[in-house]
Every structure is written in structure tokens, then in C-alpha cells.
Amino acid sequence: MPADGAARESVWVLGADSGGSGLRVALADASRPGAAPRTVGTATSSEPVRTGPEGIDAEHMLAQLLPAARSLLAEAGEEGGGLDAVCVGAAGMATLGAGLRAQLPGALTREFGTRHVALAADAVTAYAGALGEQPGAVVAGGTGLIAMGTDLRGWQRADGWGHLLGDCGGGAWIGQAGLQAAMRAFDGREGGSRALKELAEARFGSPLSGLPSQLYPRSDRPAVLASFAPDVAGCATDGDLVAGAVMDAAAREIAAAATAVCPSAKGAAVALTGGLFRLGAPLSGPLRRELDRRLPGARVLTPEGGPLDGALLIAARLTDRALRLPPDPVLLALS
């Protein structure tokens, strides 16, 4: 048996990140206990895993995941080889993942002899990618928005309820607020922004009275709303007061979500991850001020990695039974 920290034969682990933009899969070698897994290959499918009346379609997930894993193992010279641990992070796992939790562990064991399987909400893999295994809070923002926090004994969640019930401060929320201001200007009501009206017309066509027929029937309505968020941020940069107020309000919502899940204020680690935070200074400036006000003493850290990195980290820790992040029946189910 090798001494502690010595290299072992390759211990293959697989991480997967499933969301609205498709499925990403990575293979890594976790043969050095306690060290970060060494990624050796990745595969990407632009086809999102289907969601139906029964939740996330486990068969559709497996139809993409298993061939990707076989291909990555073959490229690593392990054709016909096994996977010691797999972690799948999926959007909707907490509320729509019952089918995955029922089918994936058995399928992976039959196909690859997998000993450890973790099925996680994508917010949990985002947490692991951003902060690793330390206590703190992570806000994952894109089209939607969710905050996750842990004291390493349990998980606390805030928002992530979709664009009709929540996702406050996320891309769709910002875009919707901007379009509402544009419609106010179109009507001549108070609270409107002529600049946002002009940007909305440039993006969606004039007159804006045609916008509802473009927007309401769309199944991808949140993404369409979020597509206007960069326009709102740009308008705020140019000094539009209404757009600036939208960005300030988004910052307050994001900081409120972080505060709700943060295990403590003093010295807490907080990370912001996801495409939302590429909107730049119109969001980052007021958000930093809000975090300083609500969580004085918190350390706002640059994320170490993304959700796929988090999935690989969880899988690697399972190989040595050293995972510090707390299991949860729906947020981080282990088998």
C-alpha cells in the first residue's frame, strides 16, 4: 500500500453539470488523496436534458452521460475501465430529480462498477466549485438566481424559485424590470425610461405594443427576458436613472439572498458565481456596498472554479470517504 500522499494507480472520477445550455462531462484522476482531481478530458452536449411531467428525464440523461463517459475513458487509455465515483449536478435536482435519484446510481454501477454516486442540485456543485468545502455562502446568478449556504452541518437555500415566483435580482428579473420601464415610457406613464424604450425597440422591434405577442407564448421566456439585462446595465452605465435604480434594486435582492443563507457574518466566506456577475460595475458596485452593509466582515472571494469543478471535487472526496459537505436527501444525495 502506498504511503499517505503517495501516488496510486489512476482513480477515475466523473463530474457532470446539466443545465439549460446542455450537459458538460469531465473525467479526472483522483489518485492523490486530499489533492484536487486532475482533469484529463471533457465532453459537451448542447442538447439540454429533457424535463417532463415526471421530472428530469433519467433515460435522456443516461443516453448522453454514458456514451460521454465511455468516450472519455477510452481517450484516457482506459477503454472498458471503471469509474470509482461520479457526481452529477443538475438544474432542478431538488424539485424534479426523483427519477434521477432512482435510476442513475444503479445504471452507473452496472455500466462502470461505480462505488460512489452523488446527485446534487446545481447550486451545490456551484458552491463546491466556488468555495470548496469551507463554510460560507454562494450566490449563483445567471438567467435565474439562487443562494446556498452551509455551516458544514446542513444546507440553507434562498430563492431559485423561477422567474414567476422569485429569482430576484437575476438576469430575467433585471431584464423584466427594464422592459417594464420601457413599456411605461411607451405609454407615457411615470417611472419610464426613454433610453430603455429605444433599446427595447432596437432589440424587439417597434412599436413596443407588439412585445407581448413576442414574449408571452415563448417557452424560453426567462432567457428572452434575461437577454435584455445587458442593455439595462449598459443604460445604467450611461447615467440613466431608471436603469440605475433597477441595478441597485437587483443588488439589494442578491445581497438579501446571500444574507439569508450565510452561516455567520463575521469572517464568512461569500462567493458570487455565474454569468450574471459579468454585467460589471453597474451591478458589482452597489452589490459590494450592500454586502458590506448586511454582512460586515464577510470575505467576498473570487470563485475557485465552476459547477463542473465542484462536481469533480465532490466525486474525488467520495473516493476517500472524506467529503466535508453535508449530505441532503434532495440537495446532495449520496449512494
C-alpha positions in Angstrom: 0.0 0.0 0.0 1.4 3.4 -0.9 2.3 5.8 1.9 0.0 8.7 2.7 0.1 11.2 -0.1 1.9 8.8 -2.5 0.6 8.3 -5.9 -1.7 5.4 -6.5 -2.9 3.8 -9.7 -5.3 6.1 -11.5 -8.6 6.5 -9.6 -11.1 7.7 -12.2 -13.9 10.1 -11.2 -16.5 11.7 -13.4 -18.3 15.0 -12.9 -21.3 16.3 -14.8 -23.1 19.6 -15.0 -26.6 19.6 -16.5 -28.5 22.8 -17.2 -30.3 24.9 -19.7 -27.4 25.1 -22.0 -26.7 21.4 -22.2 -24.6 18.7 -20.5 -20.9 19.0 -19.7 -18.9 16.0 -18.5 -15.4 15.8 -17.2 -13.1 12.8 -16.3 -10.4 13.3 -13.7 -7.8 11.3 -11.9 -8.2 11.4 -8.1 -5.3 9.2 -7.2 -3.8 11.7 -4.8 -5.9 11.8 -1.6 -6.7 15.3 -0.5 -5.4 16.9 -3.7 -7.5 18.5 -6.4 -8.5 15.9 -9.0 -6.6 16.2 -12.3 -8.9 16.7 -15.2 -7.9 14.6 -18.3 -10.8 15.2 -20.6 -14.1 16.9 -21.1 -17.2 16.4 -23.3 -20.0 18.7 -24.1 -23.5 18.2 -25.4 -25.5 21.4 -26.4 -28.8 19.4 -26.0 -30.4 20.1 -22.6 -31.6 17.0 -20.7 -35.3 16.9 -21.1 -37.8 17.7 -18.3 -41.3 16.2 -18.4 -44.3 15.7 -16.1 -42.3 13.1 -14.1 -39.3 15.5 -13.6 -35.9 15.3 -15.2 -35.8 12.6 -17.8 -33.4 10.0 -16.4 -33.3 8.0 -19.6 -32.4 11.1 -21.7 -29.7 11.9 -19.1 -28.2 8.4 -19.3 -28.4 8.4 -23.1 -25.9 11.4 -23.1 -23.9 10.6 -19.9 -23.0 7.0 -20.5 -21.5 7.4 -24.1 -19.6 10.5 -22.9 -18.1 8.6 -20.0 -17.1 5.7 -22.3 -15.5 8.0 -24.8 -13.5 9.9 -22.1 -12.3 6.7 -20.5 -11.2 5.4 -23.9 -9.3 8.7 -24.6 -7.6 8.2 -21.3 -6.5 4.7 -22.3 -9.0 3.0 -20.0 -11.4 1.6 -22.6 -13.6 -0.8 -20.7 -12.4 0.7 -17.5 -14.3 1.7 -14.4 -15.3 4.8 -12.5 -14.8 4.9 -8.8 -17.1 7.9 -8.2 -19.5 10.0 -10.1 -21.1 13.3 -9.2 -23.9 14.7 -11.3 -25.1 18.3 -10.7 -28.3 19.2 -12.4 -30.6 22.2 -12.5 -33.9 21.2 -10.9 -32.5 18.3 -9.0 -34.0 19.5 -5.7 -37.6 19.6 -7.1 -37.5 17.4 -10.2 -34.8 14.9 -9.5 -36.6 11.9 -8.1 -36.2 9.9 -11.3 -32.5 10.6 -11.5 -32.0 9.5 -7.9 -33.9 6.3 -8.5 -32.2 5.3 -11.8 -28.7 6.8 -12.1 -26.8 5.0 -9.3 -27.8 1.6 -10.5 -27.1 2.3 -14.1 -23.6 3.7 -13.3 -22.8 0.7 -11.1 -23.9 -1.7 -13.9 -22.0 0.1 -16.6 -18.8 1.1 -14.8 -18.7 -0.6 -11.4 -19.1 2.8 -9.8 -18.9 2.6 -6.0 -19.9 6.1 -5.1 -22.6 8.3 -6.7 -23.6 11.8 -5.7 -26.6 13.5 -7.2 -26.6 17.2 -6.4 -28.5 20.3 -7.1 -26.5 22.5 -9.5 -26.4 25.2 -6.8 -24.5 22.7 -4.6 -21.9 21.9 -7.2 -21.6 25.6 -7.9 -20.9 26.0 -4.1 -18.3 23.3 -4.2 -16.6 24.8 -7.2 -16.6 28.3 -5.8 -15.7 27.8 -2.1 -14.6 24.1 -1.9 -15.5 22.6 1.5 -15.3 25.7 3.7 -18.4 27.1 5.4 -20.0 30.2 3.8 -22.4 31.3 1.1 -22.5 31.2 -2.6 -24.9 33.1 -4.9 -25.2 31.6 -8.4 -26.6 34.0 -10.8 -27.5 33.8 -14.5 -30.9 33.8 -16.1 -32.2 32.9 -12.6 -30.7 33.3 -9.1 -30.2 31.0 -6.1 -28.1 31.3 -2.9 -26.8 28.3 -1.0 -25.0 28.4 2.4 -23.7 25.8 4.8 -22.1 25.6 8.2 -20.9 22.1 7.1 -23.7 20.6 9.2 -26.6 21.4 6.9 -27.6 23.4 3.9 -29.6 26.7 3.7 -31.3 27.7 0.4 -32.7 31.1 -0.6 -34.6 31.7 -3.9 -34.1 29.8 -7.1 -37.9 29.6 -7.4 -38.1 30.6 -11.1 -38.9 33.8 -12.8 -42.6 33.9 -11.8 -42.1 33.3 -8.1 -38.6 34.5 -7.5 -35.1 34.5 -9.0 -35.0 38.1 -7.6 -32.0 40.0 -8.9 -31.2 37.5 -11.6 -30.9 38.2 -15.3 -34.6 37.6 -16.2 -35.6 39.8 -13.2 -33.4 42.6 -14.4 -34.5 42.3 -18.0 -38.1 42.2 -17.0 -37.8 45.4 -14.8 -36.0 47.1 -17.7 -38.7 46.1 -20.2 -41.4 47.3 -17.8 -39.7 50.7 -17.7 -39.6 50.7 -21.4 -43.3 50.0 -21.6 -44.0 52.8 -19.1 -42.2 55.2 -21.4 -44.1 53.8 -24.4 -47.4 54.6 -22.6 -46.2 57.9 -21.2 -46.6 56.8 -17.6 -44.4 57.9 -14.7 -41.3 55.7 -14.0 -40.5 55.1 -17.6 -37.1 55.4 -19.4 -36.9 56.7 -22.9 -33.4 55.2 -23.2 -34.7 51.8 -22.3 -37.6 52.2 -24.7 -35.2 52.9 -27.5 -33.0 49.9 -26.6 -36.1 47.6 -26.4 -37.3 48.8 -29.8 -33.9 48.1 -31.2 -33.9 44.5 -29.8 -37.5 43.5 -30.2 -38.9 45.8 -32.9 -41.1 48.9 -33.0 -43.8 49.6 -31.8 -43.5 48.0 -28.4 -47.2 47.2 -28.5 -46.0 44.0 -30.3 -43.8 42.9 -27.5 -46.4 40.9 -25.5 -47.2 38.7 -28.5 -43.5 38.0 -28.9 -42.9 37.3 -25.3 -45.9 35.5 -23.7 -46.1 32.4 -25.9 -42.3 31.7 -25.6 -41.3 28.6 -23.7 -37.9 30.2 -23.2 -39.4 33.4 -21.8 -36.9 33.7 -18.9 -34.0 33.6 -21.4 -35.6 36.2 -23.6 -36.1 38.5 -20.6 -32.5 37.9 -19.5 -31.3 38.9 -22.9 -32.3 42.5 -22.1 -30.3 42.6 -18.8 -27.0 43.7 -20.5 -29.0 46.6 -22.1 -30.2 47.7 -18.7 -26.7 47.5 -17.3 -25.3 49.5 -20.2 -28.0 52.1 -19.8 -27.2 52.5 -16.1 -23.5 53.0 -17.1 -24.6 55.8 -19.4 -26.3 57.5 -16.5 -30.0 56.6 -17.0 -31.5 57.0 -13.5 -34.3 54.4 -14.0 -31.8 51.7 -15.2 -29.5 52.6 -12.3 -32.4 52.1 -9.9 -33.1 48.7 -11.4 -29.5 47.7 -10.9 -29.5 49.0 -7.3 -32.6 47.0 -6.6 -31.1 43.9 -8.1 -28.1 44.3 -5.8 -30.3 44.6 -2.8 -32.1 41.3 -3.7 -28.8 39.5 -4.3 -27.4 40.7 -1.0 -30.6 39.7 0.8 -30.3 36.2 -0.6 -26.7 35.9 0.4 -27.5 37.2 3.9 -30.4 34.7 4.3 -28.1 31.7 3.8 -24.8 32.9 5.3 -24.0 30.9 8.4 -22.4 33.9 10.1 -21.4 37.4 9.2 -18.0 37.7 10.9 -15.3 36.4 8.6 -17.8 34.5 6.5 -16.7 33.5 3.0 -19.1 34.7 0.3 -18.6 34.0 -3.5 -20.6 35.2 -6.5 -20.6 32.9 -9.5 -22.3 32.8 -12.8 -22.7 34.9 -15.9 -24.9 37.5 -14.1 -21.8 39.0 -12.5 -20.2 39.7 -15.8 -22.6 42.7 -16.0 -19.8 44.7 -14.4 -19.7 47.8 -12.3 -23.5 48.8 -12.6 -24.1 45.6 -10.5 -20.9 44.9 -8.7 -20.6 48.4 -7.2 -24.0 48.6 -5.4 -23.8 44.8 -4.6 -20.5 45.2 -2.8 -21.9 48.1 -0.8 -25.0 46.1 0.1 -22.9 43.1 1.2 -20.7 45.4 3.3 -23.8 46.7 5.0 -25.6 43.4 5.6 -22.6 41.2 6.2 -19.9 43.4 7.8 -16.6 41.5 8.0 -17.5 39.0 5.3 -14.8 38.0 2.9 -16.1 38.3 -0.7 -13.9 35.8 -2.6 -13.3 35.1 -6.2 -14.7 31.7 -7.1 -12.1 29.0 -7.3 -14.0 27.2 -10.1 -17.4 26.5 -11.6 -20.1 23.8 -11.1 -18.2 21.2 -13.2 -15.1 21.7 -11.0 -17.4 21.3 -7.9 -18.8 18.1 -9.3 -15.3 16.7 -9.7 -14.3 17.8 -6.2 -17.3 16.0 -4.6 -16.6 12.9 -6.6 -12.9 12.9 -5.6 -13.7 13.3 -2.0 -16.1 10.4 -2.1 -13.3 8.1 -3.2 -11.6 8.6 0.1 -14.8 9.0 2.2 -13.5 12.5 3.1 -16.4 14.7 1.9 -17.0 17.5 4.4 -20.0 19.0 2.6 -23.2 17.7 4.3 -25.4 15.2 2.5 -29.0 16.0 2.0 -31.8 13.8 0.6 -32.6 16.2 -2.3 -29.7 18.7 -2.5 -26.8 16.2 -2.2 -27.9 12.6 -2.3 -25.2 10.1 -1.8 -25.2 6.4 -2.6 
